[in-house]
Amino acid sequence: MDKSGLKNKYIAEKLGISEQYMSLIRGGKRKLTADKVIAISRVLGIDYRIFLS
């Protein structure tokens, strides 16, 4: 779970990816595409530019 209380499974389902792949993204083992950054920001309800800092 992240600090907002969302689980990998929930985020992965919303993105249409596996929970395992989401874990790899969060662990820094997979790079994010621009499309995934935007999709994740929408799921989390945050501005996508937070990923750029």
C-alpha positions in Angstrom: 0.0 0.0 0.0 1.2 3.5 -0.6 0.7 6.5 1.7 -2.6 7.3 0.2 -3.9 3.8 1.1 -4.1 2.5 -2.5 -3.0 -1.0 -3.2 -1.0 -2.2 -6.2 -3.9 -4.5 -7.1 -6.4 -1.6 -7.3 -4.0 0.7 -9.3 -3.1 -2.2 -11.6 -6.7 -3.0 -12.3 -7.5 0.6 -13.2 -4.5 0.7 -15.5 -5.2 -2.7 -17.1 -1.9 -4.2 -16.1 -0.9 -7.0 -13.8 -0.3 -6.5 -10.1 3.2 -7.9 -10.6 4.0 -5.4 -13.3 2.7 -2.6 -11.1 5.0 -3.8 -8.4 8.0 -3.7 -10.8 7.0 -0.1 -11.8 6.8 1.0 -8.1 10.1 -0.8 -7.4 11.8 1.1 -10.2 12.5 -2.0 -12.2 10.3 -0.9 -15.1 10.3 2.4 -16.8 7.1 4.4 -17.1 5.9 5.6 -20.5 4.2 9.0 -20.8 0.9 7.2 -21.2 1.3 5.3 -18.0 2.4 8.4 -16.1 -0.8 10.1 -17.2 -2.9 7.1 -16.4 -1.4 6.6 -13.0 -1.8 10.3 -12.1 -5.5 10.1 -13.0 -6.0 7.0 -10.8 -4.2 8.7 -7.9 -5.9 12.0 -8.5 -2.6 13.9 -8.8 -1.0 16.2 -11.4 1.2 14.1 -13.7 4.0 16.7 -13.4 4.8 15.3 -10.0 6.6 12.5 -11.8 8.8 15.0 -13.5 10.4 16.4 -10.4 
